[in-house]
């Protein structure tokens, strides 16, 4: 992609037609397992005290495992909500994916999945498919210590 405007247009198309659609389907699968999740537009992919990755027109998928008392966490200054986010890296003209699997629960001060967070991949817009989004979210969910096992199906 030679032109930044062309990249932005392609990214927005991929975000809205592929990424958001896949996340909406995954949200439904999680709800069937009793877990809540939200899909939000985000200008930055990480801003919860664990780092900062600036992107353009990001989309963020927050997961609220059902075994956590989220109501008791709402007034904390930095509640640890596990999420995966997709955003446009304008300088590289790539779609960047970031995960933060950290999660607080009611039984202990902090419950942590794998102690890895941050960028997990950069993709050209043409590389992003529904199957890729499912795989990335599935990998992210495996890092969250769910009480109940969540299995996502990758759509053919």
Secondary structure as GFF3:
##gff-version 3
##sequence-region A 1 156
A	DSSP	alpha_helix	4	14	.	.	.	ID=ss1
A	DSSP	pi_helix	15	19	.	.	.	ID=ss2
A	DSSP	alpha_helix	20	32	.	.	.	ID=ss3
A	DSSP	beta_strand	36	46	.	.	.	ID=ss4
A	DSSP	beta_strand	53	64	.	.	.	ID=ss5
A	DSSP	three_ten_helix	70	73	.	.	.	ID=ss6
A	DSSP	beta_strand	82	89	.	.	.	ID=ss7
A	DSSP	beta_strand	94	100	.	.	.	ID=ss8
A	DSSP	beta_strand	117	123	.	.	.	ID=ss9
A	DSSP	three_ten_helix	125	127	.	.	.	ID=ss10
A	DSSP	alpha_helix	130	143	.	.	.	ID=ss11
###
